[in-house]
Amino acid sequence: MRGLQRMISEDKRCEDVLTQLAATRAALDKVGVFLITHRMKECLKHSSSEMELDDSSIEEAFEVFMKYVHHVK
């Protein structure tokens, strides 16, 4: 992000700024997917250790994931 701010303040070419913006967004998306995947695994593991894993636990995990995916678009 600081690199983008610096590029803009230094009046870098729009194409270069947009390329960096796309790279930054892709990196953030990867982090988001990693975090939500890790959290889903933890929640499902916790659910399955307390009782038998049921369809509602799985559905809830995927709803959280789909909310994130919807915002990534």
C-alpha positions, 0 to 999 in steps of 0.5 A: 500500500505504501508503494502505491501511495509513493507511486501516486505521489511521484506521478508514476505512469497510470499503467504502472500504478494499476499493475501494482494495484492489481498485484496488491489486490491479488496478494490481499485476496490470497491472504483472505482466502488463507485466513478464512480457510484456516478459520473454517477448518478450525470451526469444523474441527471444533464442531466435529470434536463436540459432536458428529459433524452435521450438514448445518455446520458444513453449510454455515462454514460455506456461507461464511466463505461465500460471503468473503468470495462475494466481496472479493469480486 
